[in-house]
């Protein structure tokens, strides 16, 4: 209902401005072109100052209405994400101050220095000092912001800690698949020519390092407080791993593996309490238009305690068992305990006699 009312108000304001413009045309015919032009200048000056006031009120109102629906109030869920948030706040503060100063001056000057019969315009074609100021100052601020961005970018795409958990993320139209290394902590080789049937990732199982690799579907498990390194691939077109709650993203490019790493700070359960949302989930979205089903390309991340993660990992089976069933160890049948108990130990028989 509120949205409909706002649209109606916007339409009404447009109609009023349109009618004022039409009325100005009729006045110009009746009063003459020069008088009509001066009257239009006064009307435009009034509209500009009105737009300034209403625009600033609108900025405050939109912030008050929608800030709580953004991810900022929740805070970042990774160590790198906290630094990214800080950089965004600094950027918003700098650009916000510049925005308000320039817009207020722009509309106020347009109103204050409107055309009048007793006022003569002052022209100056060149001012070296002024041009240096408005060129150098923005350049300095932008350079600082770019340096901050590059610093965090090199950090999250640089070498991960040696104890980082490695997860391979593979995107395709339209879903994500995840692979974990086994006890050897090394992912096996892949070959796109082997991508068929149950081997959807094209893992080369002739590589011994792949024999203990674990392949899971659209749900990834991660331990809280442990660094995690993503090795990112794509099988068809360019995708993009979007981790909005962790404030990270990285392109998934066919044939060119990319990497990033971060440390989750809160479990999924903790985030449910923090956000007061019982349905909260960490997700992986595709942040690059990749086709008709782009909107549905979503994966889920469950961040849990290290004990819960280790238990989940212990329950997973190597992918090779499903691709090559003959490699799965045979389960030996338990010994017949009934038959054993029916025959008393020799020592007991001798003692009884």
C-alpha positions as CSV (number, residue, x, y, z in Angstrom):
1,X,0.0,0.0,0.0
2,X,2.8,2.4,0.9
3,X,4.5,1.7,-2.5
4,X,1.3,2.5,-4.4
5,X,0.9,5.7,-2.5
6,X,4.5,6.8,-3.3
7,X,4.0,6.0,-7.0
8,X,0.8,8.0,-7.0
9,X,2.5,11.0,-5.3
10,X,5.4,10.8,-7.9
11,X,2.9,10.8,-10.7
12,X,1.0,13.7,-9.2
13,X,4.2,15.8,-8.9
14,X,5.0,15.0,-12.5
15,X,1.5,16.1,-13.6
16,X,1.8,19.3,-11.6
17,X,5.2,20.2,-13.2
18,X,3.8,19.4,-16.6
19,X,0.9,21.7,-16.1
20,X,3.1,24.5,-14.8
21,X,5.2,24.1,-18.0
22,X,2.2,24.3,-20.2
23,X,0.8,27.3,-18.3
24,X,4.2,29.0,-18.8
25,X,3.8,28.5,-22.6
26,X,0.4,30.2,-22.5
27,X,1.7,33.1,-20.4
28,X,4.6,33.6,-22.9
29,X,2.0,34.1,-25.6
30,X,0.0,36.6,-23.5
31,X,2.8,38.6,-21.9
32,X,5.5,38.3,-24.4
33,X,8.6,36.2,-24.7
34,X,11.0,38.2,-22.4
35,X,8.6,38.3,-19.5
36,X,7.8,34.7,-19.9
37,X,11.5,33.7,-19.8
38,X,12.1,35.6,-16.6
39,X,9.1,34.0,-15.0
40,X,10.3,30.6,-16.1
41,X,13.7,31.3,-14.5
42,X,12.0,32.0,-11.2
43,X,9.9,28.9,-11.4
44,X,12.9,26.7,-12.3
45,X,14.9,28.3,-9.4
46,X,12.1,27.4,-7.0
47,X,11.8,23.9,-8.4
48,X,15.6,23.4,-8.0
49,X,15.6,24.4,-4.3
50,X,12.5,22.2,-3.7
51,X,14.2,19.3,-5.4
52,X,17.2,19.8,-3.1
53,X,15.1,19.7,0.1
54,X,12.9,16.8,-1.1
55,X,16.0,14.9,-2.4
56,X,17.9,15.2,0.9
57,X,14.7,14.1,2.8
58,X,14.4,11.2,0.4
59,X,18.0,10.1,1.0
60,X,17.5,10.0,4.7
61,X,14.1,8.2,4.4
62,X,15.5,5.5,2.1
63,X,18.5,4.9,4.4
64,X,16.1,4.7,7.4
65,X,13.8,2.4,5.5
66,X,16.2,0.0,3.8
67,X,19.4,0.0,5.9
68,X,18.1,-2.7,8.2
69,X,17.4,-4.9,5.2
70,X,21.0,-4.8,4.0
71,X,23.8,-7.1,5.2
72,X,25.6,-4.3,7.0
73,X,23.8,-4.6,10.3
74,X,24.6,-8.3,10.4
75,X,28.3,-7.7,10.2
76,X,30.8,-9.7,8.1
77,X,31.1,-13.4,8.8
78,X,34.8,-13.7,7.9
79,X,38.1,-12.0,8.8
80,X,38.6,-10.6,5.4
81,X,35.0,-9.5,5.3
82,X,35.4,-7.3,8.4
83,X,38.2,-5.4,6.6
84,X,36.1,-5.1,3.4
85,X,33.2,-3.6,5.5
86,X,35.6,-1.1,7.0
87,X,36.8,-0.1,3.5
88,X,33.2,0.3,2.4
89,X,32.3,2.4,5.4
90,X,35.3,4.7,4.7
91,X,34.4,4.9,1.0
92,X,30.8,5.7,1.8
93,X,31.9,8.4,4.3
94,X,34.2,10.1,1.9
95,X,31.9,10.0,-1.1
96,X,28.9,10.8,1.1
97,X,30.5,14.0,2.4
98,X,31.4,15.0,-1.2
99,X,27.9,14.2,-2.4
100,X,26.1,16.3,0.1
101,X,28.5,19.3,-0.2
102,X,28.5,19.3,-4.0
103,X,24.7,18.8,-4.4
104,X,23.8,21.4,-1.8
105,X,26.1,23.9,-3.4
106,X,24.9,23.1,-6.9
107,X,21.2,23.6,-6.2
108,X,21.7,26.5,-3.8
109,X,23.9,28.4,-6.3
110,X,21.3,27.8,-9.0
111,X,18.6,29.3,-6.8
112,X,20.7,32.1,-5.2
113,X,22.2,33.4,-8.5
114,X,19.2,33.2,-10.7
115,X,18.9,35.9,-13.3
116,X,17.9,39.4,-12.1
117,X,17.8,42.8,-13.8
118,X,20.2,44.4,-11.4
119,X,22.8,41.6,-11.4
120,X,25.6,41.2,-13.9
121,X,27.3,37.8,-14.3
122,X,31.0,37.5,-13.5
123,X,33.1,35.4,-15.9
124,X,36.6,34.1,-15.4
125,X,38.0,31.6,-17.9
126,X,40.9,30.1,-15.9
127,X,42.0,29.6,-12.4
128,X,45.1,27.4,-12.0
129,X,44.9,27.1,-8.2
130,X,41.2,26.0,-8.3
131,X,41.9,23.5,-11.0
132,X,44.8,22.0,-9.1
133,X,42.7,21.7,-6.0
134,X,39.7,19.9,-7.6
135,X,42.1,17.6,-9.5
136,X,44.6,16.8,-6.8
137,X,42.4,16.3,-3.8
138,X,40.0,13.8,-5.4
139,X,43.1,12.0,-6.9
140,X,44.6,11.6,-3.5
141,X,41.4,10.3,-1.9
142,X,40.9,7.9,-4.8
143,X,44.5,6.6,-4.7
144,X,44.1,5.9,-0.9
145,X,40.9,4.0,-1.5
146,X,42.4,2.0,-4.4
147,X,45.4,1.1,-2.3
148,X,43.1,-0.2,0.5
149,X,41.2,-2.3,-2.1
150,X,44.4,-3.7,-3.6
151,X,45.8,-4.5,-0.2
152,X,42.7,-6.6,0.8
153,X,42.5,-8.1,-2.7
154,X,46.1,-9.4,-2.6
155,X,45.5,-10.7,0.9
156,X,42.5,-12.8,0.1
157,X,43.9,-14.1,-3.2
158,X,47.4,-14.6,-1.9
159,X,48.9,-17.7,-0.3
160,X,46.6,-19.3,2.2
161,X,47.9,-20.6,5.6
162,X,49.5,-24.0,5.5
163,X,46.8,-25.5,7.7
164,X,44.0,-24.1,5.5
165,X,41.2,-26.6,4.5
166,X,41.1,-26.9,0.7
167,X,37.7,-27.1,-1.1
168,X,37.4,-27.2,-4.8
169,X,34.4,-25.3,-6.1
170,X,33.1,-26.1,-9.6
171,X,30.4,-24.2,-11.3
172,X,28.3,-25.3,-14.3
173,X,24.9,-24.3,-15.7
174,X,23.2,-24.1,-13.3
175,X,24.7,-25.4,-10.0
176,X,27.8,-25.8,-7.8
177,X,29.7,-29.0,-6.9
178,X,32.3,-29.3,-4.2
179,X,35.3,-31.7,-3.8
180,X,37.5,-32.2,-0.7
181,X,40.9,-33.8,-0.5
182,X,41.2,-36.9,1.6
183,X,43.8,-37.8,4.2
184,X,46.6,-36.9,1.9
185,X,45.4,-33.3,1.8
186,X,45.9,-33.2,-2.0
187,X,43.3,-33.0,-4.7
188,X,43.7,-35.4,-7.5
189,X,44.1,-34.4,-11.2
190,X,41.1,-33.6,-13.4
191,X,40.7,-34.0,-17.2
192,X,37.7,-32.6,-19.0
193,X,37.7,-35.6,-21.3
194,X,36.8,-37.8,-18.4
195,X,33.6,-35.9,-17.5
196,X,30.8,-38.4,-18.1
197,X,28.4,-40.4,-16.1
198,X,29.0,-40.5,-12.3
199,X,32.3,-38.7,-12.8
200,X,30.7,-35.3,-13.3
201,X,33.9,-33.4,-12.4
202,X,36.2,-35.3,-14.7
203,X,38.5,-36.6,-11.9
204,X,41.4,-38.7,-13.2
205,X,41.3,-41.7,-10.9
206,X,44.5,-43.1,-12.3
207,X,46.1,-40.4,-10.1
208,X,46.6,-42.0,-6.7
209,X,46.0,-38.6,-5.0
210,X,42.4,-38.8,-6.2
211,X,41.6,-42.1,-4.5
212,X,40.5,-40.5,-1.2
213,X,38.9,-37.3,-2.6
214,X,35.4,-36.6,-1.5
215,X,32.7,-35.2,-3.8
216,X,29.6,-33.6,-2.3
217,X,26.6,-31.9,-3.9
218,X,25.3,-28.5,-3.4
219,X,25.9,-28.3,0.4
220,X,29.4,-27.4,1.7
221,X,30.6,-27.9,5.3
222,X,33.2,-25.7,6.9
223,X,34.6,-25.5,10.4
224,X,34.5,-22.2,12.2
225,X,37.7,-20.4,13.0
226,X,39.8,-22.4,10.5
227,X,41.2,-20.9,7.3
228,X,39.6,-22.2,4.1
229,X,41.0,-22.1,0.6
230,X,38.7,-22.3,-2.4
231,X,40.1,-23.6,-5.7
232,X,37.5,-22.4,-8.2
233,X,36.7,-23.8,-11.6
234,X,33.9,-23.6,-14.3
235,X,32.9,-26.3,-16.8
236,X,31.1,-24.3,-19.4
237,X,30.8,-20.5,-19.2
238,X,32.1,-17.8,-16.8
239,X,30.4,-18.0,-13.4
240,X,31.2,-16.1,-10.2
241,X,31.4,-17.4,-6.7
242,X,29.4,-14.9,-4.6
243,X,29.9,-15.1,-0.8
244,X,27.8,-12.1,0.3
245,X,27.9,-12.9,4.1
246,X,31.7,-13.3,3.9
247,X,32.0,-10.2,1.7
248,X,33.9,-12.1,-1.0
249,X,33.5,-13.0,-4.6
250,X,35.7,-14.6,-7.3
251,X,35.2,-15.4,-11.0
252,X,35.0,-19.1,-12.0
253,X,36.6,-19.2,-15.4
254,X,36.7,-22.3,-17.7
255,X,40.3,-23.7,-17.9
256,X,41.8,-21.1,-15.5
257,X,41.5,-22.1,-11.8
258,X,41.2,-19.1,-9.4
259,X,41.6,-19.1,-5.7
260,X,40.7,-17.2,-2.6
261,X,40.8,-17.9,1.2
262,X,39.1,-16.7,4.3
263,X,38.4,-17.7,7.9
264,X,34.7,-18.1,8.9
265,X,34.0,-16.3,12.2
266,X,30.5,-17.6,13.1
267,X,28.8,-20.9,12.8
268,X,25.4,-21.1,11.1
269,X,23.7,-21.5,14.5
270,X,25.4,-18.4,15.8
271,X,24.4,-16.4,12.8
272,X,20.8,-17.5,13.3
273,X,20.9,-16.1,16.8
274,X,22.8,-13.0,15.6
275,X,20.3,-12.2,12.8
276,X,17.2,-13.3,14.8
277,X,16.4,-15.4,11.7
278,X,15.7,-19.1,12.3
279,X,16.0,-19.8,8.6
280,X,19.4,-18.1,8.1
281,X,21.8,-19.9,5.8
282,X,25.2,-19.0,4.3
283,X,24.9,-19.3,0.5
284,X,27.0,-19.4,-2.6
285,X,25.4,-17.4,-5.4
286,X,26.4,-16.9,-9.0
287,X,27.2,-13.2,-9.4
288,X,27.8,-13.4,-13.2
289,X,25.0,-13.7,-15.7
290,X,25.5,-17.2,-17.1
291,X,22.3,-18.1,-18.8
292,X,18.6,-18.6,-18.5
293,X,18.8,-20.5,-15.2
294,X,21.3,-18.1,-13.6
295,X,18.8,-17.1,-10.8
296,X,18.6,-20.7,-9.5
297,X,22.4,-21.2,-9.3
298,X,22.7,-21.5,-5.5
299,X,24.7,-23.5,-3.1
300,X,24.5,-23.7,0.7
301,X,27.4,-23.5,3.2
302,X,27.1,-25.0,6.7
303,X,29.6,-23.5,9.1
304,X,29.9,-25.6,12.2
305,X,32.2,-26.4,15.1
306,X,35.4,-28.3,14.3
307,X,34.1,-31.4,16.1
308,X,30.9,-31.4,14.0
309,X,32.9,-30.8,10.9
310,X,35.2,-33.7,11.6
311,X,32.3,-36.0,12.3
312,X,30.6,-35.0,9.0
313,X,33.9,-35.5,7.1
314,X,34.4,-39.0,8.7
315,X,31.0,-40.0,7.4
316,X,31.8,-39.1,3.8
317,X,32.9,-41.8,1.3
318,X,35.6,-41.4,-1.4
319,X,34.2,-40.5,-4.8
320,X,36.1,-43.4,-6.5
321,X,33.8,-45.9,-4.7
322,X,30.8,-44.6,-6.7
323,X,32.6,-44.2,-10.0
324,X,34.5,-47.5,-9.7
325,X,32.5,-49.7,-7.4
326,X,35.1,-52.5,-7.7
327,X,37.5,-50.4,-5.6
328,X,35.2,-50.3,-2.6
329,X,36.4,-52.6,0.2
330,X,34.3,-55.6,0.8
331,X,32.6,-55.7,4.2
332,X,33.6,-58.9,6.0
333,X,30.8,-60.7,7.8
334,X,31.1,-60.8,11.6
335,X,32.1,-64.1,13.1
336,X,29.3,-66.4,14.4
337,X,29.2,-65.6,18.1
338,X,26.5,-68.2,18.7
339,X,28.7,-71.0,17.4
340,X,31.6,-69.9,19.5
341,X,29.6,-69.7,22.7
342,X,28.2,-73.2,22.1
343,X,31.7,-74.7,22.4
344,X,33.1,-74.1,25.9
345,X,36.8,-73.2,26.1
346,X,39.2,-76.1,26.5
347,X,40.5,-74.9,29.9
348,X,36.9,-74.8,31.3
349,X,36.2,-78.3,30.2
350,X,39.4,-79.7,31.8
351,X,38.6,-77.8,35.1
352,X,35.1,-79.2,35.1
353,X,36.3,-82.8,34.7
